Amino acid sequence: MSRVLLLALLAALLLFPAAARAGASDVVVSQIYGGGNAGASFRNDYVELFNTGSGAVDLSGWTVQYATAAGTTWQTTALSGTIAPGRYYLVQLASNADVGAALPPADATGTSNLGGTSGKIALVRSTGALTCGASAGSCSADPLVADVVGYGSASDFEGSGSAAGLSNTAAALRADDGCTDTGDNATDFAAGTPMPRNSASATHSCAGAPPPPGPGSVNVDLDIASVLSVSLDRPSLTFGTFTSGDRPTPLPERVTVSSNNMAGYSLVVARTAFAPTDLPLALSATAPAGGALGGAFAGGALVPIPIVPATALTVGTKATPSAAGGDVWATNIGFSAPLPLVATGRYTASVTFTAIAR
C-alpha cells in the first residue's frame, strides 16, 4: 500500500540584538547641594552634571539616583535630552521649605530629598534602581554606573574617601568647574558656595580636551548593532510517495549564516517529531571556508536530528565573522534508515536551524 511522505522545513530567521553594554562616558557629577532648609541658599536640592568630553552625550534612559549615607535603597530621577561638550545639566530635586533663591531653569526634575550633610549620588545609564552602596567601591563596580559620589559620612564612594559634607550654604563642588576626575571623591570635591548651572550656562572646556565643535561643525555618532541571521534557500522540502522499506534520496538545503560577531558563531539544528508516528529524519553537512563541522558529521555521515526538547545538534562552528555575503552551510536532509512500517498518510515535521553567537 502506498503512502505520501512530506517534510516541511521551517525557515528560521533569528535576529540577535546587541547585548546590552556600558559605554565609556565623559559625563560626571559636578555639584551636589542639599538645600531647601532654614537658612538655605537655594530652596531646592540639586545635582549638577558636566560633560568633560568633546562629544555630545544623549542622556535618554539615564537616571540620577540618591541613597542615604548608609542606605542601599535608591531613589531615581529620569533624565532626557542631550548634554553638549563642556556644558552643564541641572537636576532639580525636593525642597523642605520655601527658603532661599529659586534655581535656574532645570533640565530635569525629581522628588528626592537629599541628606543635608551626608548621602550618596549616582549617575546611572539605566532606569533601574541600584542596590549597591553598603561598602566603598560597591557601586563603582557596576558597569551601568557612570559616576558615583559619596559625601559626608557616606558608606560608599570613589577612591580613598567621600567628598566633604554639605550644609545649608555649602555644596560639594568638583574641582576645575567639573573637569577634575581622578576617581577619588575626597580629592576631586571640596565644599564651597553653591552655584547651580544648567544647559544654558556658559561652556567650560577642560584643559587638554579638544574644543567643542565650532559653528558649522557636527559630531557624528553611530552604534553598529550585532548581526546574526539564518536564511534557507527553500522553505519546504517534499520527498514524494514511498512505501515502508524505502529510503528516500536526501534533498539539499543551503543554510546561509550572516554574522559580524568577532568571536564567530555556532549553527545548530533540531526538529519536531513526525505525527502520528516518528520517522528517522537525518542530516549531512559540508562546512564553508573557515568553518568546522561537528564531530558527528565526519565523512559525510547522515546524522539523526534530535527532537525538541532534546539538546540541538551542532552542525558546525566558525571562530570568525561570516563572509560578506554570508557563510553557506550545504546540508542534505534525508533518513538514517529505511522507512519503518507505519500507517498510510501524510507525515510532516519541522526542522529549525539556529545560529548562536559564541
C-alpha positions as CSV (number, residue, x, y, z in Angstrom):
1,M,0.0,0.0,0.0
2,S,1.4,3.3,-0.9
3,R,1.6,6.5,1.2
4,V,2.6,10.1,0.8
5,L,5.6,11.5,2.8
6,L,6.0,15.3,3.1
7,L,8.7,17.0,5.0
8,A,8.0,20.7,5.7
9,L,11.2,22.6,6.5
10,L,10.7,25.8,8.5
11,A,12.8,28.8,7.5
12,A,14.2,30.2,10.7
13,L,15.4,33.8,10.7
14,L,16.8,34.8,14.0
15,L,18.0,38.4,14.7
16,F,20.0,38.8,17.9
17,P,20.2,42.4,19.3
18,A,23.4,43.9,20.5
19,A,24.0,43.0,24.0
20,A,23.4,45.4,26.5
21,R,26.7,47.2,27.3
22,A,28.1,50.2,29.4
23,G,30.0,52.5,27.0
24,A,32.5,55.0,28.3
25,S,31.0,58.2,29.4
26,D,32.5,61.7,29.9
27,V,29.6,62.9,32.0
28,V,30.3,63.4,35.7
29,V,28.5,64.7,38.8
30,S,30.0,68.2,39.2
31,Q,28.0,69.6,42.1
32,I,25.7,68.4,44.9
33,Y,23.6,70.6,47.1
34,G,21.1,69.6,49.9
35,G,19.1,72.9,50.3
36,G,15.6,73.8,51.0
37,N,16.1,74.1,54.8
38,A,16.1,77.1,57.1
39,G,18.9,79.5,56.1
40,A,19.4,77.7,52.8
41,S,21.0,79.5,49.8
42,F,18.6,77.8,47.5
43,R,15.1,76.4,48.1
44,N,15.6,73.1,46.2
45,D,18.2,70.3,46.5
46,Y,20.0,69.8,43.2
47,V,22.6,67.7,41.4
48,E,24.6,69.3,38.6
49,L,26.2,67.2,35.8
50,F,29.0,68.2,33.4
51,N,30.3,66.8,30.1
52,T,34.1,66.8,30.3
53,G,34.5,65.3,26.8
54,S,34.5,66.6,23.2
55,G,31.2,65.0,22.0
56,A,27.6,65.3,22.9
57,V,26.1,62.6,25.2
58,D,22.4,61.5,24.9
59,L,21.1,61.1,28.5
60,S,17.8,59.3,27.4
61,G,17.3,56.3,29.6
62,W,19.8,57.6,32.2
63,T,18.9,58.4,35.8
64,V,20.4,60.4,38.7
65,Q,19.9,58.3,41.9
66,Y,20.1,59.1,45.6
67,A,20.6,56.9,48.7
68,T,21.1,57.9,52.3
69,A,24.6,57.8,53.8
70,A,24.4,54.2,54.9
71,G,21.4,53.1,52.7
72,T,21.2,50.7,49.7
73,T,17.7,51.8,48.7
74,W,18.0,54.3,45.8
75,Q,15.5,56.9,44.6
76,T,15.6,57.6,40.8
77,T,15.2,60.7,38.7
78,A,14.8,60.2,35.0
79,L,17.0,62.3,32.6
80,S,16.3,63.2,29.0
81,G,17.9,65.2,26.2
82,T,21.5,65.7,25.3
83,I,24.4,67.3,27.2
84,A,26.8,69.1,24.9
85,P,30.6,69.0,25.4
86,G,31.7,71.5,28.0
87,R,28.2,72.2,29.2
88,Y,26.2,71.6,32.4
89,Y,22.9,69.9,33.1
90,L,20.8,70.8,36.2
91,V,18.7,68.3,38.1
92,Q,16.3,70.0,40.5
93,L,15.2,67.9,43.4
94,A,13.0,68.3,46.5
95,S,12.5,71.2,48.9
96,N,11.8,71.2,52.6
97,A,10.8,74.8,52.8
98,D,10.2,77.9,50.7
99,V,13.5,79.3,51.8
100,G,16.3,80.6,49.6
101,A,16.6,81.6,46.0
102,A,15.0,79.8,43.1
103,L,17.2,77.6,41.0
104,P,17.9,78.4,37.3
105,P,15.5,76.6,35.0
106,A,16.2,72.9,35.5
107,D,17.0,70.4,32.7
108,A,15.3,67.6,34.7
109,T,13.3,67.5,37.9
110,G,12.8,64.9,40.7
111,T,11.5,64.5,44.2
112,S,14.5,63.0,46.0
113,N,15.1,64.8,49.3
114,L,18.9,64.8,49.7
115,G,20.6,64.5,53.0
116,G,21.7,67.9,54.1
117,T,25.1,66.7,55.3
118,S,25.7,63.2,54.1
119,G,24.5,60.9,51.3
120,K,25.2,59.2,48.0
121,I,24.6,60.3,44.4
122,A,25.0,58.0,41.4
123,L,24.7,58.8,37.7
124,V,23.4,55.6,36.1
125,R,23.0,54.6,32.4
126,S,19.7,52.8,33.3
127,T,16.3,53.4,34.8
128,G,16.6,50.5,37.3
129,A,17.2,51.4,40.9
130,L,20.6,50.4,42.3
131,T,21.0,48.0,45.2
132,C,24.7,48.7,46.0
133,G,26.2,51.2,48.4
134,A,26.8,49.2,51.6
135,S,30.6,49.4,51.2
136,A,33.2,51.6,49.5
137,G,33.5,50.8,45.8
138,S,30.4,48.6,45.6
139,C,28.6,51.0,43.2
140,S,31.6,51.8,41.1
141,A,31.9,48.1,40.3
142,D,28.5,48.2,38.4
143,P,29.2,48.9,34.7
144,L,26.0,50.9,34.4
145,V,27.2,53.4,36.9
146,A,28.8,56.3,35.1
147,D,29.8,58.2,38.2
148,V,29.2,57.9,42.0
149,V,29.8,60.5,44.7
150,G,29.6,59.8,48.4
151,Y,29.6,62.9,50.6
152,G,29.9,63.4,54.4
153,S,29.7,60.1,56.2
154,A,28.6,58.0,53.1
155,S,29.3,54.3,53.2
156,D,30.2,54.2,49.5
157,F,32.4,56.5,47.5
158,E,35.1,56.5,44.8
159,G,38.7,56.4,45.8
160,S,40.1,56.9,49.3
161,G,37.2,58.7,50.9
162,S,34.0,60.6,50.5
163,A,33.6,64.2,49.5
164,A,33.1,66.9,52.2
165,G,29.8,67.1,53.9
166,L,27.1,69.6,52.8
167,S,25.3,72.3,54.6
168,N,22.6,74.9,54.0
169,T,25.1,77.2,52.5
170,A,27.7,74.8,51.1
171,A,27.7,72.4,48.1
172,A,30.1,69.7,47.1
173,L,31.9,71.2,44.1
174,R,34.1,69.2,41.7
175,A,37.4,71.0,41.1
176,D,38.1,73.0,37.9
177,D,34.4,73.6,37.3
178,G,33.8,69.9,36.9
179,C,36.9,68.9,34.8
180,T,38.9,67.2,37.6
181,D,38.2,63.5,37.8
182,T,40.9,61.4,39.4
183,G,38.4,58.7,40.7
184,D,38.7,59.9,44.3
185,N,35.8,61.8,45.8
186,A,37.9,63.1,48.7
187,T,40.3,64.9,46.4
188,D,38.1,65.8,43.5
189,F,35.5,67.6,45.6
190,A,35.6,70.5,48.0
191,A,32.9,72.3,50.0
192,G,32.0,75.7,48.5
193,T,29.4,78.2,47.7
194,P,26.5,76.7,45.7
195,M,26.5,77.9,42.1
196,P,24.0,75.8,40.1
197,R,24.4,75.8,36.3
198,N,22.2,74.5,33.6
199,S,22.4,73.7,29.9
200,A,22.1,77.4,29.1
201,S,25.2,78.3,31.2
202,A,28.5,79.2,29.5
203,T,30.7,76.5,28.1
204,H,33.7,75.4,30.1
205,S,36.4,73.5,28.2
206,C,38.7,71.2,30.1
207,A,42.4,71.5,29.7
208,G,43.8,69.1,27.1
209,A,40.3,68.4,25.7
210,P,39.6,69.3,22.1
211,P,37.4,72.5,21.9
212,P,33.7,72.0,21.4
213,P,32.6,71.9,17.8
214,G,32.6,75.4,16.2
215,P,29.9,76.9,14.0
216,G,29.1,74.7,11.1
217,S,30.6,71.5,12.5
218,V,28.7,68.5,13.7
219,N,29.6,65.5,15.9
220,V,28.5,62.2,14.2
221,D,27.9,59.2,16.4
222,L,26.8,55.7,15.2
223,D,26.3,52.4,17.0
224,I,26.7,49.2,14.9
225,A,24.3,46.5,16.1
226,S,25.3,42.9,16.2
227,V,24.1,40.8,13.2
228,L,23.3,37.1,13.4
229,S,20.8,35.7,11.0
230,V,19.9,32.4,9.3
231,S,18.3,32.0,5.9
232,L,17.3,29.0,3.9
233,D,17.1,28.7,0.1
234,R,13.8,26.6,0.3
235,P,11.1,27.0,2.9
236,S,9.9,23.4,2.4
237,L,11.1,20.0,1.1
238,T,8.7,17.4,-0.4
239,F,10.0,13.9,-0.7
240,G,7.0,12.4,-2.5
241,T,5.4,9.0,-2.1
242,F,7.3,6.0,-0.7
243,T,6.5,2.7,1.0
244,S,7.9,1.0,4.1
245,G,11.4,-0.3,3.5
246,D,12.2,2.6,1.0
247,R,14.9,5.1,1.9
248,P,14.3,8.4,0.0
249,T,17.2,10.1,-1.5
250,P,18.4,13.1,0.6
251,L,17.3,16.5,-0.5
252,P,19.7,19.5,-0.5
253,E,19.1,22.6,1.7
254,R,21.6,25.6,1.7
255,V,21.7,27.3,5.1
256,T,23.3,30.8,5.0
257,V,24.5,32.4,8.2
258,S,25.4,36.1,8.4
259,S,27.3,37.3,11.5
260,N,29.6,40.2,12.4
261,N,30.4,38.7,15.8
262,M,34.2,38.7,16.1
263,A,34.2,35.5,18.1
264,G,32.2,33.7,15.5
265,Y,29.1,31.5,15.9
266,S,27.7,28.0,16.2
267,L,25.0,26.5,13.9
268,V,22.7,24.0,15.5
269,V,19.6,22.1,14.3
270,A,16.6,20.4,15.9
271,R,13.2,19.2,14.8
272,T,9.7,18.3,15.8
273,A,8.5,14.7,15.7
274,F,6.6,13.3,12.8
275,A,2.9,12.6,13.6
276,P,1.3,10.1,14.2
277,T,4.5,8.1,14.2
278,D,8.0,9.4,14.1
279,L,10.4,8.7,11.2
280,P,14.2,8.6,11.3
281,L,15.0,12.0,9.9
282,A,18.7,12.8,9.5
283,L,21.1,15.4,8.1
284,S,24.5,15.6,6.5
285,A,26.5,18.8,6.1
286,T,29.5,20.5,4.4
287,A,31.2,23.4,6.1
288,P,32.0,26.8,4.4
289,A,35.6,28.1,4.2
290,G,36.8,28.7,7.8
291,G,34.1,26.6,9.3
292,A,34.4,23.4,11.3
293,L,31.8,20.6,11.2
294,G,30.5,19.0,14.3
295,G,32.3,15.7,15.0
296,A,29.3,13.6,14.2
297,F,29.3,14.8,10.6
298,A,32.8,13.4,9.7
299,G,32.9,11.6,6.4
300,G,29.6,13.0,5.1
301,A,27.5,10.8,7.5
302,L,23.8,11.3,7.8
303,V,23.2,12.1,11.5
304,P,19.8,11.8,13.2
305,I,18.3,15.2,14.0
306,P,17.2,15.4,17.7
307,I,13.6,16.1,18.6
308,V,12.9,19.1,20.8
309,P,13.1,19.5,23.8
310,A,16.3,17.4,23.4
311,T,19.6,19.4,23.0
312,A,20.0,20.6,19.5
313,L,22.7,19.0,17.3
314,T,25.7,21.2,16.5
315,V,26.1,21.3,12.7
316,G,29.3,23.3,12.9
317,T,31.1,26.3,14.3
318,K,33.2,29.3,13.0
319,A,35.6,31.3,15.1
320,T,35.5,34.4,12.9
321,P,32.8,36.6,11.3
322,S,31.0,35.3,8.3
323,A,32.0,36.2,4.7
324,A,30.5,39.4,3.3
325,G,27.6,37.6,1.7
326,G,27.2,35.1,4.5
327,D,28.5,31.6,5.1
328,V,26.8,28.8,3.2
329,W,26.5,25.5,5.0
330,A,25.5,22.9,2.4
331,T,23.2,20.4,4.1
332,N,21.3,17.3,2.9
333,I,18.1,16.2,4.7
334,G,17.3,12.5,4.4
335,F,16.7,9.5,6.6
336,S,19.2,7.5,8.6
337,A,17.4,4.2,8.0
338,P,14.7,2.7,5.7
339,L,11.2,3.9,6.4
340,P,9.5,1.7,9.0
341,L,6.1,0.0,8.6
342,V,3.6,2.8,9.5
343,A,0.0,3.7,8.6
344,T,-0.9,5.2,5.3
345,G,-1.0,9.0,5.4
346,R,0.9,12.3,5.2
347,Y,3.8,12.7,7.6
348,T,5.3,16.2,8.3
349,A,7.9,17.6,10.7
350,S,9.6,21.0,11.1
351,V,13.4,21.4,11.1
352,T,14.8,24.5,12.7
353,F,18.3,25.8,12.2
354,T,19.6,28.3,14.8
355,A,22.8,30.4,14.9
356,I,24.2,31.2,18.3
357,A,26.8,33.9,19.0
358,R,30.0,32.5,20.6
